[in-house]
């Protein structure tokens, strides 16, 4: 995930820079409050996430502007942290969730 973010940040494309700005705002919001997104009900968590991240038992969605979504989980290692899983455009989000 860090590599994808770094590549996005180093891109010269205007759209990529706009997305970096959105992501930076989301990261700040999640650092302040890991529960600021919308929790996905357990029964609606896609199999993709259950298979790829079997240790995560919760999934949260943070809506970015421009139809982007940031998917993350909340974990604890003594303190509550948000672990970013991926960011998706609206089309990718619909495909991931089977809408």
Secondary structure, 3 states (H helix, E strand, C coil): CHHHHHHHHHCCCHHHHHHHHHHHHHHHHHHHCCCCCEEECHHHCCHHHHHHCCCCCCEEEEECCCCCEEEEEEEECCCEEEEEEEEECHHHHHHHHCC
